[in-house]
Structures are given as C-alpha cells and as structure tokens.
C-alpha cells in the first residue's frame, strides 16, 4: 500500500506487539506502517480510509467486525493478547504502553543473546509477549542470579530459563504455546 506510514511501528494499528515478534526481529516485517511488510493488511487500508487513524481503538467504530473472533486463534505470536493490550493502552495511555513495550523488547533481546540455544526464539517471544513486565523482570533476575556463577552450557541455561518462564506462566494460568487453527478437511 503506497504511502502508508506510521510514527510508532512496534505496536500495530490493531494491537499486535510487532516489536516482540520473531518476524520483526529477523527483519522480515518492519511492523505496522513500516514499509513493504504490511501491504495486504485490511486494517491498514481501513485506517487510510478513515484519515490515517494511528490505532483502531481511536476509531468511532471500534470494535468493528474485523475484531469478531480475533482472539479465537493465535497462530501468530502476538495475537493472543491483542484485545487485552488495546484495553491496556486505553487504560494507561500509549506513551506508558510504548515505554513498557520498549522494556520488553530489550529483555527479549537479552534473552535471545544469552539464553537461546537455537531452539528458544519463539518460546521467548511468546513468554515476553504474554507475561506482565514485572513477572518477566522477576524471572530474568532469577535466571541471571542462578546461572551467573555456574559453569552451565548454553543448552542448560536455555532449559533453566524456559523452565522458570513456564513456572511463572503456570502461576498466572498462562499457556506458553500457540493455539493454531486446525485445517479444514
């Protein structure tokens, strides 16, 4: 879509945390309104038709039919908390949300640089996206403390980190895996 640009590309029009997505981290998608990565997006077209609304929740028609059953499946990492995150933005304000998202992005980069054994990227993206910031910080602090002095291999560190995130998620009744759509037969 020509000339579709947004000021803040790490939180999409529709509530996706683009900055916590493996597609964005691998430079396959620039985020919402960041260039060629969003060309077929119906929500981006809708925004343009409504004068370039920065976030869907600012539209007088929000939530519209595009949000019907939007949280039924989350085969894309950042879908599960989409509506919840929009409500959080409405409650705390976009500036506060952007600050929190920036902190989460930095933590995710730290985890990937220090605890990814080549098999944990999606897991860490999901964990950081779904857990609250204070829980993520608590887990990361524990990971750093517990693995600092030990002579653990990267694989052992990754497993330890994943187990701590799983434990925190279980305490919060959060499942750290995607709910993929089943194919129609």
Secondary structure, 3 states (H helix, E strand, C coil): CCCCCCCCCCCCCCCCCHHHCHHHHCCCCCCCCCCHHHCCCHHHHHHHHCCCCCCHHHCCCCCCHHHCCCCCCCCCHHHCCHHHHHHHHHHHCHHHHHHHHHHHHHHHHHHHHHHCCCCCHHHHHHHHHHCCHHHHHHHHHHHHHHHHCCCCCHHHHHHHHHHHHHHHHHHCCCCCCCCCCCCCC
